[in-house]
Amino acid sequence: MIDLSKLGPLIQQVVTLGSIGGNGLQTAIALVAQFKAVLASQGYESDTSELEKVIADASRRQAIAAKEKEAEA
Amino acid sequence: MLRTNKRGAILIAALALLVLSGCASLGGPRHVSTVGLVSAHSVLSAIQDTEMRLVCGRQGAPAAPLCVPVPTHRQISAHLEQAFALEVRAAMLVRSLPPGTPQPAEVVTILVQVNALVRQAMELLPDGKDKAVLAQSIGGQK
């Protein structure tokens, strides 16, 4: 999920830059880099959360499998 | 005024294109590993849930030869235990990676090992409707 509250100020800067029609190519490139950094950090946190869910559930299932390995007829 | 607005619109469109074009590469190796592990976990979970329902003599299990005999159930459980343990190891490894780190070769090796265990577990399941449905749900592993 993208945190729009973090992207809001960046979008505002883009709009402002566009509306004044300035020749701020470097500013625009810097804004793109900031945009990408925000999106990447969101992806990193999201992946970490998914990995933690996998670790928790896989550990639980591993314990079940270990118990079932000893199941009696 | 009109010219300024046009330039502004072009600039915004250019920025949008730049950002969108970068989106696909934002995930990086850590994201690719995460997707692989989440996918592998779904497959293993589906096998475990299905197989546990098919153990001969348990409530709701089908009759022989469609049920899983207990000795076979033990074998499958042993494979699953090993696969889940490998998965935990790989997930912990990937979780510890800082942004931008290349995917460790160990994660790929573990996923290959998990895939081999999935195949062995699937081979032990008796042929029938449940196995066919399971194979379809996990993407054709037989």
Backbone of each chain as ProteinMPNN parsed JSONL, in Angstrom:
{"seq_chain_A": "MIDLSKLGPLIQQVVTLGSIGGNGLQTAIALVAQFKAVLASQGYESDTSELEKVIADASRRQAIAAKEKEAEA", "coords_chain_A": {"N_chain_A": [[0.838, -1.198, 0.0], [0.472, 2.215, -0.79], [1.521, 5.044, 0.935], [-0.329, 7.718, 0.882], [-0.216, 10.106, 2.205], [2.437, 10.65, 2.449], [3.199, 10.978, -0.144], [1.759, 13.151, -0.944], [2.871, 15.885, -0.447], [4.934, 15.797, -2.342], [3.574, 15.49, -4.752], [2.287, 17.926, -4.764], [4.473, 19.6, -5.114], [5.228, 18.885, -7.686], [3.011, 19.718, -9.156], [3.091, 22.455, -8.66], [5.525, 23.121, -9.809], [4.94, 22.473, -12.441], [2.856, 24.264, -13.007], [4.067, 26.753, -12.922], [5.629, 26.61, -15.061], [8.357, 26.406, -15.181], [11.91, 26.04, -15.891], [12.897, 23.84, -14.589], [14.405, 21.284, -14.812], [16.238, 19.733, -13.414], [15.175, 19.874, -10.889], [12.848, 18.518, -11.341], [13.833, 15.96, -11.92], [14.962, 15.343, -9.47], [12.66, 15.242, -7.965], [11.41, 13.025, -9.058], [13.183, 11.078, -8.243], [12.767, 11.246, -5.498], [10.119, 10.446, -5.366], [10.355, 7.792, -6.236], [11.909, 6.786, -4.175], [10.176, 6.974, -2.005], [8.147, 5.208, -2.808], [9.633, 2.848, -2.989], [10.41, 2.45, -0.318], [7.973, 1.958, 0.825], [7.378, -0.478, -0.428], [9.375, -2.093, 0.641], [8.72, -2.227, 3.361], [6.243, -3.443, 3.156], [6.94, -5.917, 2.027], [8.484, -6.935, 4.124], [6.55, -7.271, 6.075], [4.977, -9.264, 4.857], [6.845, -11.343, 4.781], [7.198, -11.815, 7.496], [4.721, -12.835, 8.15], [4.796, -15.193, 6.687], [6.915, -16.527, 7.978], [5.847, -16.901, 10.561], [3.535, -18.487, 10.059], [4.629, -20.66, 8.663], [6.299, -21.736, 10.61], [4.434, -22.609, 12.477], [3.088, -24.532, 10.957], [5.164, -26.254, 10.434], [5.578, -27.364, 12.934], [3.183, -28.746, 13.228], [3.457, -30.619, 11.156], [5.662, -32.034, 12.112], [4.557, -33.264, 14.306], [2.611, -34.82, 13.08], [4.169, -36.525, 11.672], [4.795, -38.445, 13.407], [2.463, -39.776, 13.68], [0.042, -42.212, 14.681], [-1.243, -45.34, 13.541]], "CA_chain_A": [[0.0, 0.0, 0.0], [1.23, 3.462, -0.866], [1.068, 6.028, 1.909], [-0.586, 8.937, 0.101], [0.144, 11.299, 2.976], [3.853, 10.937, 2.178], [3.34, 11.397, -1.542], [1.027, 14.412, -1.14], [3.732, 17.059, -0.645], [5.691, 15.655, -3.59], [2.649, 15.782, -5.85], [2.078, 19.378, -4.733], [5.662, 20.225, -5.722], [5.171, 18.636, -9.129], [1.963, 20.587, -9.707], [3.59, 23.831, -8.6], [6.583, 23.226, -10.822], [4.286, 22.462, -13.745], [2.029, 25.438, -13.231], [4.876, 27.945, -13.179], [6.279, 26.404, -16.353], [9.782, 26.687, -15.016], [12.818, 25.129, -16.603], [13.566, 23.107, -13.5], [14.547, 19.859, -15.141], [16.954, 19.059, -12.329], [14.215, 19.734, -9.791], [11.924, 17.449, -11.727], [14.538, 14.674, -11.769], [15.081, 15.1, -8.032], [11.337, 14.857, -7.48], [11.18, 11.638, -9.476], [13.991, 10.239, -7.352], [12.08, 11.213, -4.194], [8.921, 9.621, -5.588], [10.772, 6.395, -6.296], [12.383, 6.398, -2.846], [8.989, 6.777, -1.152], [7.489, 3.968, -3.252], [10.499, 1.709, -2.646], [10.356, 2.207, 1.124], [6.666, 1.331, 1.071], [7.491, -1.859, -0.872], [10.255, -2.796, 1.574], [7.94, -2.497, 4.586], [5.185, -4.393, 2.803], [7.584, -7.229, 1.878], [8.87, -7.389, 5.467], [5.316, -7.726, 6.721], [4.615, -10.555, 4.238], [7.826, -12.35, 5.21], [6.926, -12.156, 8.898], [3.535, -13.713, 8.152], [5.257, -16.505, 6.195], [7.725, -17.153, 9.038], [4.957, -17.33, 11.651], [2.664, -19.588, 9.64], [5.464, -21.826, 8.311], [6.76, -22.336, 11.875], [3.274, -23.311, 13.044], [2.823, -25.71, 10.12], [6.297, -27.174, 10.621], [5.31, -28.072, 14.191], [2.089, -29.699, 12.946], [4.022, -31.706, 10.338], [6.537, -32.834, 12.978], [3.671, -34.088, 15.138], [1.939, -35.782, 12.185], [5.197, -37.49, 11.235], [4.783, -39.516, 14.417], [1.071, -40.231, 13.821], [-0.138, -43.658, 14.804], [-2.312, -45.898, 12.698]], "C_chain_A": [[0.876, 1.252, 0.0], [0.643, 4.449, 0.128], [0.916, 7.368, 1.189], [-0.2, 10.187, 0.868], [1.606, 11.677, 2.752], [4.042, 11.456, 0.755], [2.709, 12.77, -1.799], [1.924, 15.622, -1.376], [4.529, 17.003, -1.947], [4.813, 15.982, -4.787], [2.424, 17.293, -5.937], [3.256, 20.093, -5.399], [5.648, 20.069, -7.236], [4.178, 19.579, -9.777], [2.444, 22.036, -9.748], [4.629, 24.072, -9.694], [5.969, 23.316, -12.222], [3.55, 23.749, -14.018], [2.851, 26.693, -13.473], [5.651, 27.787, -14.489], [7.766, 26.642, -16.304], [10.652, 25.702, -15.762], [13.594, 24.28, -15.6], [13.687, 21.629, -13.763], [15.217, 19.076, -14.007], [16.018, 18.846, -11.136], [13.27, 18.585, -10.082], [12.569, 16.076, -11.531], [14.664, 14.313, -10.288], [13.747, 14.651, -7.457], [11.02, 13.414, -7.842], [11.946, 10.689, -8.551], [13.328, 10.127, -5.987], [10.843, 10.324, -4.267], [9.298, 8.143, -5.507], [11.234, 5.905, -4.922], [11.205, 6.117, -1.917], [8.319, 5.458, -1.503], [8.309, 2.74, -2.858], [10.439, 1.398, -1.158], [9.04, 1.559, 1.503], [6.726, -0.148, 0.713], [8.322, -2.681, 0.099], [9.478, -3.187, 2.831], [6.871, -3.557, 4.316], [5.762, -5.807, 2.675], [7.972, -7.796, 3.244], [7.664, -7.964, 6.196], [4.894, -9.102, 6.175], [5.557, -11.665, 4.705], [7.582, -12.775, 6.654], [5.713, -13.078, 9.011], [3.94, -15.129, 7.722], [6.024, -17.238, 7.298], [6.819, -17.708, 10.144], [4.131, -18.548, 11.236], [3.469, -20.847, 9.299], [5.975, -22.512, 9.585], [5.646, -23.161, 12.503], [3.033, -24.617, 12.273], [3.95, -26.742, 10.235], [6.073, -28.013, 11.882], [4.196, -29.109, 13.993], [2.638, -30.902, 12.178], [4.905, -32.621, 11.185], [5.692, -33.774, 13.839], [3.024, -35.196, 14.285], [2.91, -36.865, 11.697], [5.23, -38.701, 12.169], [3.378, -40.11, 14.58], [0.983, -41.75, 13.877], [-1.319, -44.122, 13.977], [-3.601, -46.057, 13.5]], "O_chain_A": [[1.885, 1.326, 0.702], [-0.568, 4.668, 0.166], [1.899, 8.06, 0.922], [0.109, 11.216, 0.267], [1.981, 12.845, 2.845], [4.929, 12.267, 0.487], [3.075, 13.462, -2.749], [1.772, 16.317, -2.381], [4.77, 18.032, -2.579], [5.243, 16.66, -5.72], [2.376, 17.866, -7.025], [3.074, 21.056, -6.145], [6.005, 20.987, -7.974], [4.459, 20.17, -10.819], [2.235, 22.748, -10.73], [4.605, 25.082, -10.397], [6.399, 24.104, -13.064], [3.604, 24.277, -15.129], [2.39, 27.607, -14.155], [6.262, 28.744, -14.966], [8.366, 27.044, -17.301], [10.185, 24.654, -16.208], [14.791, 24.042, -15.756], [13.136, 20.81, -13.026], [14.841, 17.949, -13.684], [16.05, 17.811, -10.469], [12.934, 17.79, -9.205], [11.931, 15.146, -11.038], [14.501, 13.158, -9.896], [13.696, 13.792, -6.576], [10.44, 12.673, -7.048], [11.435, 9.649, -8.135], [13.319, 9.055, -5.381], [10.56, 9.553, -3.35], [8.657, 7.354, -4.812], [10.985, 4.759, -4.547], [11.223, 5.159, -1.144], [7.963, 4.679, -0.618], [7.756, 1.72, -2.445], [10.418, 0.232, -0.765], [8.991, 0.712, 2.395], [6.199, -0.987, 1.444], [8.007, -3.843, 0.355], [9.563, -4.321, 3.303], [6.631, -4.444, 5.135], [5.165, -6.774, 3.148], [7.81, -8.99, 3.495], [7.75, -9.005, 6.847], [4.504, -9.987, 6.937], [5.124, -12.782, 4.988], [7.739, -13.946, 6.998], [5.676, -13.978, 9.85], [3.498, -16.122, 8.3], [5.808, -18.429, 7.524], [7.001, -18.836, 10.602], [4.042, -19.524, 11.981], [3.048, -21.961, 9.607], [6.072, -23.738, 9.628], [5.875, -24.265, 12.997], [2.805, -25.668, 12.87], [3.714, -27.947, 10.145], [6.341, -29.215, 11.896], [4.266, -30.214, 14.531], [2.331, -32.05, 12.499], [4.899, -33.838, 11.002], [6.062, -34.925, 14.07], [2.909, -36.344, 14.713], [2.503, -37.976, 11.357], [5.626, -39.804, 11.79], [3.135, -40.866, 15.521], [1.738, -42.467, 13.219], [-2.272, -43.376, 13.75], [-4.61, -46.512, 12.962]]}, "seq_chain_B": "MLRTNKRGAILIAALALLVLSGCASLGGPRHVSTVGLVSAHSVLSAIQDTEMRLVCGRQGAPAAPLCVPVPTHRQISAHLEQAFALEVRAAMLVRSLPPGTPQPAEVVTILVQVNALVRQAMELLPDGKDKAVLAQSIGGQK", "coords_chain_B": {"N_chain_B": [[-0.265, 32.6, -20.999], [-1.786, 30.366, -21.699], [0.223, 28.991, -22.962], [1.987, 28.544, -20.881], [0.454, 26.855, -19.278], [0.284, 24.683, -20.983], [2.92, 23.849, -21.136], [3.275, 23.177, -18.503], [1.513, 21.042, -18.269], [2.711, 19.22, -19.991], [5.104, 18.786, -18.644], [4.182, 17.588, -16.273], [3.029, 15.301, -17.351], [5.311, 14.101, -18.388], [6.734, 13.626, -16.043], [4.995, 11.844, -14.806], [5.16, 9.682, -16.553], [7.845, 8.989, -16.233], [7.881, 8.211, -13.548], [6.042, 6.103, -13.568], [7.298, 4.347, -15.331], [9.426, 3.583, -13.82], [8.307, 2.091, -11.827], [8.068, -0.706, -12.151], [10.618, -1.619, -11.699], [11.043, -1.111, -9.091], [10.71, -2.982, -7.079], [12.866, -4.899, -6.856], [15.49, -7.363, -6.052], [14.885, -8.357, -3.472], [12.163, -8.14, -3.288], [11.386, -9.85, -5.318], [12.281, -12.276, -4.255], [10.614, -12.378, -2.029], [8.075, -12.62, -3.172], [8.392, -15.125, -4.371], [8.723, -16.741, -2.092], [6.305, -16.367, -0.705], [4.578, -17.458, -2.535], [5.523, -20.127, -2.64], [4.913, -20.837, -0.05], [2.129, -20.805, -0.074], [1.611, -22.972, -1.732], [2.725, -25.147, -0.259], [1.117, -24.996, 2.028], [-1.41, -25.553, 1.004], [-1.049, -28.198, 0.184], [-0.546, -29.447, 2.656], [-2.969, -28.943, 4.065], [-4.845, -30.258, 2.435], [-3.871, -32.904, 2.371], [-4.043, -33.675, 5.04], [-6.737, -33.987, 5.371], [-7.231, -36.268, 4.051], [-6.286, -38.518, 5.309], [-6.389, -41.929, 5.992], [-9.051, -43.31, 7.831], [-9.584, -41.067, 9.314], [-11.957, -38.55, 10.305], [-14.199, -37.732, 7.761], [-12.482, -38.437, 5.752], [-11.855, -40.003, 2.561], [-12.723, -43.361, 1.42], [-10.446, -46.217, 1.123], [-9.227, -46.863, -2.174], [-8.649, -44.182, -2.103], [-7.926, -42.741, 0.091], [-5.214, -41.562, 2.253], [-2.839, -43.763, 3.353], [-1.688, -44.337, 6.728], [1.188, -44.829, 7.083], [2.145, -43.639, 4.716], [1.237, -41.069, 5.105], [2.878, -40.308, 7.18], [5.31, -40.184, 5.868], [4.824, -38.136, 4.013], [4.357, -36.043, 5.765], [6.86, -35.809, 6.889], [8.317, -34.837, 4.715], [7.012, -32.394, 4.391], [7.551, -31.157, 6.809], [10.27, -30.714, 6.605], [10.284, -29.05, 4.363], [8.864, -26.787, 5.265], [10.582, -25.949, 7.255], [12.817, -25.223, 5.762], [11.704, -23.139, 4.373], [11.192, -21.255, 6.387], [13.8, -20.649, 7.079], [14.736, -19.456, 4.705], [12.986, -17.27, 4.498], [13.652, -15.778, 6.749], [16.209, -15.098, 6.105], [15.832, -13.51, 3.796], [14.29, -11.475, 4.891], [16.166, -10.161, 6.426], [17.675, -8.787, 4.618], [19.172, -5.789, 3.462], [17.821, -2.874, 1.685], [18.164, -3.08, -1.866], [20.036, -5.087, -1.967], [21.546, -7.851, -3.662], [19.833, -10.884, -4.625], [20.4, -13.564, -2.453], [22.242, -16.502, -3.291], [21.623, -18.702, -1.822], [18.917, -18.563, -1.229], [17.686, -19.14, -3.639], [18.584, -21.741, -3.976], [17.32, -22.949, -1.795], [14.629, -22.633, -2.508], [14.548, -24.301, -4.721], [15.009, -26.753, -3.474], [12.713, -26.894, -1.882], [10.791, -27.097, -3.85], [11.426, -29.61, -4.89], [10.734, -31.207, -2.7], [8.012, -30.722, -2.624], [7.218, -31.984, -4.979], [7.848, -34.653, -4.327], [6.085, -35.09, -2.194], [3.646, -34.763, -3.494], [3.731, -36.891, -5.27], [3.324, -38.998, -3.59], [0.696, -38.83, -2.854], [-2.528, -40.354, -3.241], [-3.925, -41.029, -6.467], [-6.717, -39.241, -7.674], [-9.815, -37.376, -7.344], [-9.375, -35.382, -5.381], [-6.607, -35.028, -5.411], [-6.281, -34.155, -8.016], [-7.674, -31.726, -7.981], [-6.154, -30.371, -6.103], [-3.669, -30.303, -7.429], [-4.324, -28.677, -9.545], [-4.952, -26.315, -8.231], [-2.51, -25.535, -7.204], [-1.03, -24.977, -9.359], [-0.403, -26.957, -11.237], [1.464, -28.857, -10.294], [2.392, -32.244, -10.095]], "CA_chain_B": [[-0.927, 31.805, -19.965], [-2.099, 29.067, -22.302], [1.494, 28.325, -23.245], [2.523, 28.091, -19.597], [-0.328, 25.689, -18.852], [0.642, 23.553, -21.842], [4.246, 23.379, -20.69], [3.073, 22.525, -17.202], [0.868, 19.737, -18.507], [3.726, 18.326, -20.584], [6.047, 18.442, -17.578], [3.523, 16.63, -15.378], [2.902, 14.032, -18.083], [6.651, 13.504, -18.464], [7.046, 13.107, -14.709], [4.163, 10.654, -14.571], [5.741, 8.585, -17.342], [9.105, 8.585, -15.603], [7.582, 7.489, -12.31], [5.41, 4.828, -13.899], [8.266, 3.445, -15.948], [10.32, 3.09, -12.771], [7.586, 1.28, -10.846], [8.331, -2.139, -12.315], [11.942, -1.985, -11.194], [11.186, -0.67, -7.704], [10.709, -4.096, -6.145], [14.218, -5.394, -6.681], [15.669, -8.778, -5.752], [14.223, -8.737, -2.215], [10.737, -8.296, -3.596], [11.259, -11.081, -6.123], [12.41, -13.392, -3.303], [9.408, -12.393, -1.183], [6.974, -13.183, -3.98], [8.682, -16.553, -4.514], [8.49, -17.425, -0.814], [4.864, -16.342, -0.409], [3.992, -18.414, -3.46], [5.899, -21.468, -2.169], [4.178, -21.096, 1.195], [0.739, -21.113, -0.445], [1.607, -24.332, -2.275], [2.938, -26.084, 0.85], [-0.052, -24.952, 2.918], [-2.508, -26.246, 0.316], [-0.76, -29.64, 0.241], [-0.743, -29.923, 4.03], [-4.404, -28.915, 4.411], [-5.544, -31.301, 1.668], [-3.404, -34.239, 2.773], [-4.54, -33.979, 6.399], [-8.155, -34.364, 5.248], [-7.323, -37.538, 3.319], [-5.643, -39.62, 6.037], [-7.341, -43.046, 6.191], [-9.575, -43.492, 9.183], [-9.95, -39.8, 9.955], [-13.304, -38.085, 9.978], [-14.34, -37.039, 6.472], [-11.532, -38.963, 4.748], [-12.47, -40.969, 1.648], [-12.336, -44.765, 1.656], [-9.342, -46.713, 0.28], [-7.803, -46.475, -2.244], [-8.51, -42.734, -2.278], [-7.371, -42.107, 1.294], [-3.756, -41.677, 2.413], [-2.511, -44.664, 4.47], [-0.903, -43.657, 7.764], [2.648, -44.788, 6.807], [2.397, -42.633, 3.663], [1.005, -39.773, 5.757], [4.105, -39.987, 7.946], [6.344, -39.795, 4.88], [4.472, -36.809, 3.474], [4.561, -35.071, 6.848], [8.31, -35.6, 7.024], [8.706, -33.937, 3.612], [6.459, -31.058, 4.659], [8.283, -30.564, 7.939], [11.546, -30.247, 6.053], [10.009, -27.921, 3.454], [8.506, -25.595, 6.06], [11.803, -25.49, 7.945], [13.619, -24.518, 4.741], [11.008, -21.896, 4.059], [11.44, -20.32, 7.501], [15.205, -20.207, 6.97], [14.851, -18.528, 3.577], [12.235, -16.033, 4.791], [14.447, -15.002, 7.716], [17.357, -14.579, 5.355], [15.366, -12.422, 2.923], [13.836, -10.37, 5.755], [17.329, -9.431, 6.948], [18.41, -8.104, 3.542], [18.946, -4.35, 3.308], [17.336, -2.535, 0.34], [19.132, -3.064, -2.965], [20.96, -6.227, -1.917], [21.207, -8.915, -4.617], [19.219, -12.077, -4.034], [21.431, -14.545, -2.123], [22.11, -17.774, -4.019], [21.057, -19.689, -0.9], [17.449, -18.511, -1.32], [17.325, -19.872, -4.86], [18.836, -23.159, -3.678], [16.262, -23.416, -0.884], [13.371, -22.752, -3.263], [14.662, -25.516, -5.553], [14.831, -27.886, -2.556], [11.292, -26.928, -1.499], [10.066, -27.597, -5.022], [11.661, -31.06, -4.959], [9.933, -31.821, -1.627], [6.614, -30.623, -3.066], [7.026, -33.063, -5.967], [7.851, -35.95, -3.618], [4.825, -35.19, -1.427], [2.546, -34.938, -4.459], [3.81, -38.255, -5.829], [2.837, -39.956, -2.591], [-0.764, -38.729, -2.718], [-3.229, -41.264, -4.164], [-4.618, -40.365, -7.58], [-8.156, -39.082, -7.46], [-10.348, -36.024, -7.537], [-8.736, -34.429, -4.456], [-5.253, -34.737, -5.904], [-6.415, -33.362, -9.251], [-8.066, -30.356, -7.588], [-4.978, -29.777, -5.457], [-2.664, -30.027, -8.468], [-4.779, -27.521, -10.322], [-4.895, -25.107, -7.393], [-1.122, -25.101, -6.958], [-0.372, -24.636, -10.611], [-0.029, -28.069, -12.118], [2.426, -29.824, -9.727], [1.763, -33.559, -9.982]], "C_chain_B": [[-1.217, 30.393, -20.485], [-0.829, 28.268, -22.53], [2.096, 27.752, -21.952], [1.794, 26.842, -19.126], [0.037, 24.453, -19.662], [1.989, 22.958, -21.423], [4.136, 22.636, -19.367], [2.493, 21.139, -17.381], [1.869, 18.739, -19.076], [4.701, 17.853, -19.516], [5.452, 17.381, -16.648], [3.401, 15.263, -16.061], [4.253, 13.318, -18.152], [7.047, 12.895, -17.122], [6.274, 11.822, -14.42], [4.733, 9.46, -15.316], [7.023, 8.06, -16.71], [8.845, 7.748, -14.357], [7.002, 6.121, -12.627], [6.403, 3.843, -14.501], [9.206, 2.858, -14.911], [9.657, 2.112, -11.829], [7.947, -0.201, -10.935], [9.669, -2.544, -11.719], [12.118, -1.626, -9.716], [11.342, -1.837, -6.743], [12.094, -4.618, -5.844], [14.26, -6.854, -6.273], [14.944, -9.22, -4.479], [12.732, -8.977, -2.452], [10.498, -9.586, -4.382], [11.335, -12.31, -5.205], [11.157, -13.514, -2.455], [8.244, -13.025, -1.929], [7.155, -14.699, -4.127], [8.365, -17.331, -3.236], [7.012, -17.466, -0.454], [4.153, -17.379, -1.281], [4.279, -19.855, -3.006], [5.117, -21.825, -0.909], [2.718, -21.463, 0.905], [0.639, -22.556, -0.934], [1.731, -25.357, -1.148], [1.718, -26.157, 1.764], [-1.211, -25.721, 2.301], [-2.288, -27.759, 0.374], [-1.036, -30.174, 1.651], [-2.232, -29.995, 4.386], [-5.156, -30.047, 3.705], [-5.175, -32.683, 2.189], [-3.947, -34.641, 4.148], [-6.013, -34.433, 6.367], [-8.308, -35.775, 4.661], [-6.754, -38.741, 4.069], [-6.686, -40.695, 6.375], [-7.755, -43.15, 7.662], [-9.975, -42.205, 9.872], [-11.324, -39.356, 9.469], [-13.301, -37.314, 8.648], [-13.411, -37.54, 5.384], [-12.255, -39.94, 3.817], [-12.015, -42.398, 1.984], [-11.139, -45.109, 0.769], [-9.908, -47.056, -1.106], [-7.592, -44.956, -2.351], [-7.935, -42.032, -1.04], [-5.854, -42.325, 1.362], [-3.474, -42.619, 3.595], [-1.572, -43.969, 5.464], [0.616, -43.678, 7.499], [3.007, -43.754, 5.729], [2.224, -41.225, 4.234], [2.249, -39.347, 6.55], [5.211, -39.501, 7.0], [6.082, -38.371, 4.356], [4.724, -35.731, 4.534], [6.043, -34.774, 7.049], [8.824, -34.649, 5.939], [8.235, -32.502, 3.902], [7.192, -30.369, 5.814], [9.596, -29.948, 7.449], [11.334, -29.004, 5.172], [9.67, -26.65, 4.225], [9.735, -25.041, 6.792], [12.701, -24.711, 6.98], [13.017, -23.157, 4.426], [11.261, -20.828, 5.137], [12.858, -19.756, 7.386], [15.351, -19.164, 5.853], [14.16, -17.204, 3.868], [13.013, -15.159, 5.77], [15.639, -14.342, 7.023], [16.946, -13.368, 4.506], [14.93, -11.213, 3.749], [15.021, -9.522, 6.224], [18.071, -8.628, 5.872], [18.126, -6.604, 3.535], [18.457, -4.047, 1.883], [18.469, -2.566, -0.685], [20.101, -4.224, -2.971], [20.574, -7.264, -2.971], [20.618, -10.122, -3.893], [20.309, -13.1, -3.709], [21.167, -15.867, -2.856], [21.438, -18.824, -3.148], [19.519, -19.727, -0.995], [16.97, -19.299, -2.537], [17.474, -21.374, -4.619], [17.717, -23.728, -2.798], [14.948, -23.592, -1.646], [13.38, -23.979, -4.177], [14.434, -26.761, -4.685], [13.361, -28.03, -2.146], [10.463, -27.497, -2.648], [10.223, -29.118, -5.16], [10.827, -31.787, -3.903], [8.443, -31.799, -1.972], [6.315, -31.765, -4.044], [6.947, -34.429, -5.284], [6.545, -36.148, -2.854], [3.659, -35.453, -2.374], [2.537, -36.347, -5.043], [3.236, -39.297, -4.869], [1.318, -39.911, -2.42], [-1.454, -39.676, -3.7], [-3.938, -40.466, -5.261], [-6.11, -40.329, -7.299], [-8.549, -37.632, -7.617], [-9.625, -34.998, -6.65], [-7.333, -34.034, -4.932], [-5.311, -33.852, -7.156], [-6.749, -31.904, -8.934], [-6.87, -29.638, -6.967], [-3.932, -29.382, -6.504], [-3.043, -28.795, -9.283], [-4.61, -26.231, -9.508], [-3.472, -24.617, -7.159], [-0.338, -24.922, -8.25], [0.209, -25.792, -11.371], [1.019, -29.008, -11.588], [1.738, -31.168, -9.607], [2.706, -34.563, -9.337]], "O_chain_B": [[-0.943, 29.389, -19.828], [-0.789, 27.054, -22.328], [2.633, 26.644, -21.931], [2.41, 25.894, -18.64], [0.098, 23.34, -19.14], [2.165, 21.741, -21.365], [4.796, 21.624, -19.136], [2.919, 20.182, -16.734], [1.878, 17.567, -18.699], [5.08, 16.683, -19.477], [6.117, 16.411, -16.284], [3.633, 14.22, -15.45], [4.334, 12.099, -17.996], [7.615, 11.805, -17.061], [6.81, 10.857, -13.874], [4.785, 8.353, -14.779], [7.259, 6.853, -16.656], [9.488, 6.723, -14.131], [7.401, 5.111, -12.047], [6.353, 2.646, -14.215], [9.728, 1.758, -15.095], [10.337, 1.381, -11.108], [8.113, -0.868, -9.914], [9.838, -3.682, -11.282], [13.197, -1.808, -9.151], [12.016, -1.72, -5.719], [12.457, -4.765, -4.677], [13.225, -7.511, -6.158], [14.442, -10.342, -4.415], [12.133, -9.893, -1.889], [9.534, -10.311, -4.138], [10.563, -13.257, -5.353], [10.686, -14.62, -2.189], [7.521, -13.859, -1.385], [6.193, -15.459, -4.022], [7.813, -18.43, -3.284], [6.518, -18.478, 0.044], [3.251, -18.082, -0.826], [3.38, -20.696, -2.992], [4.71, -22.972, -0.723], [2.148, -22.33, 1.567], [-0.302, -23.272, -0.592], [0.956, -26.31, -1.076], [1.331, -27.235, 2.216], [-1.913, -26.457, 2.995], [-3.234, -28.516, 0.588], [-1.675, -31.213, 1.82], [-2.695, -30.992, 4.941], [-6.0, -30.711, 4.308], [-6.042, -33.526, 2.419], [-4.269, -35.805, 4.381], [-6.461, -35.174, 7.243], [-9.369, -36.392, 4.762], [-6.736, -39.852, 3.54], [-7.726, -40.403, 6.966], [-6.937, -43.087, 8.58], [-10.637, -42.239, 10.909], [-11.782, -39.728, 8.388], [-12.518, -36.386, 8.444], [-13.523, -37.13, 4.229], [-13.176, -40.632, 4.25], [-11.056, -42.605, 2.728], [-10.844, -44.408, -0.198], [-11.044, -47.526, -1.165], [-6.489, -44.5, -2.653], [-7.51, -40.879, -1.113], [-5.292, -43.148, 0.64], [-3.838, -42.301, 4.727], [-0.767, -43.119, 5.082], [1.273, -42.651, 7.671], [4.035, -43.083, 5.816], [2.97, -40.308, 3.891], [2.612, -38.171, 6.576], [5.936, -38.55, 7.292], [6.984, -37.537, 4.273], [5.237, -34.653, 4.234], [6.432, -33.643, 7.339], [9.651, -33.776, 6.201], [8.966, -31.536, 3.685], [7.418, -29.159, 5.793], [9.971, -28.836, 7.821], [12.102, -28.044, 5.233], [10.136, -25.565, 3.879], [9.901, -23.829, 6.927], [13.267, -23.677, 7.336], [13.724, -22.167, 4.24], [11.508, -19.661, 4.831], [13.087, -18.56, 7.569], [15.999, -18.132, 6.03], [14.678, -16.14, 3.53], [13.03, -13.936, 5.633], [16.013, -13.206, 7.312], [17.623, -12.34, 4.501], [15.168, -10.069, 3.361], [14.893, -8.31, 6.397], [18.992, -7.874, 6.186], [16.967, -6.193, 3.595], [18.65, -4.858, 0.977], [19.587, -2.133, -0.406], [20.914, -4.341, -3.888], [19.387, -7.53, -3.157], [20.874, -10.345, -2.71], [21.075, -13.473, -4.598], [20.021, -16.288, -3.016], [20.768, -19.726, -3.653], [18.905, -20.786, -0.858], [15.98, -20.028, -2.472], [16.615, -22.17, -4.999], [17.233, -24.837, -3.025], [14.24, -24.581, -1.453], [12.348, -24.618, -4.381], [13.756, -27.701, -5.101], [12.832, -29.139, -2.073], [9.545, -28.287, -2.43], [9.272, -29.82, -5.503], [10.277, -32.855, -4.172], [7.708, -32.734, -1.654], [5.281, -32.426, -3.941], [6.095, -35.253, -5.616], [5.969, -37.236, -2.863], [2.789, -36.273, -2.082], [1.476, -36.925, -5.281], [2.732, -40.339, -5.289], [0.723, -40.854, -1.897], [-1.031, -39.798, -4.849], [-4.474, -39.384, -5.021], [-6.681, -41.274, -6.754], [-7.737, -36.777, -7.973], [-9.302, -33.897, -7.095], [-6.936, -32.871, -4.862], [-4.509, -32.934, -7.33], [-6.195, -30.978, -9.526], [-6.604, -28.471, -7.255], [-3.385, -28.279, -6.471], [-2.193, -27.986, -9.656], [-4.184, -25.2, -10.03], [-3.249, -23.426, -6.941], [0.879, -24.736, -8.227], [1.206, -25.638, -12.077], [1.457, -29.892, -12.322], [0.628, -31.251, -9.08], [2.343, -35.726, -9.161]]}, "name": "protein", "num_of_chains": 2, "seq": "MIDLSKLGPLIQQVVTLGSIGGNGLQTAIALVAQFKAVLASQGYESDTSELEKVIADASRRQAIAAKEKEAEAMLRTNKRGAILIAALALLVLSGCASLGGPRHVSTVGLVSAHSVLSAIQDTEMRLVCGRQGAPAAPLCVPVPTHRQISAHLEQAFALEVRAAMLVRSLPPGTPQPAEVVTILVQVNALVRQAMELLPDGKDKAVLAQSIGGQK"}
